[in-house]
Amino acid sequence: GSAVLVSNTTWAALPPIQQGAATTVYCGTAAELEGLGGMYFNNCCRCLPSQQAQGDATATALWELSERLIQERIGSQAK
């Protein structure tokens, strides 16, 4: 399996848990967002994703990586 190593320096650069979760909690609970989807939020504000995040090549690479990781995790049940 894949392992992620995080140094003490990396931990120091991360926001507190509440701040890190704020956008996810906002998007999941805000009445004004009910029924909406397909939008990108950062720091509880709707914004455009980076150009790289909007590219077809990036989307394809992410999809293929996701399929591979799922296949590694659950085996033949993935397909």
ABEGO torsion letter per residue (X at the ends): XBBBBBBAAAAAABBBAAAAAAAAAAAAABAAABGBBGBBBBGGBBBBBBAAAABAAAAAAAAAAAAAAAAAAAEAAAX
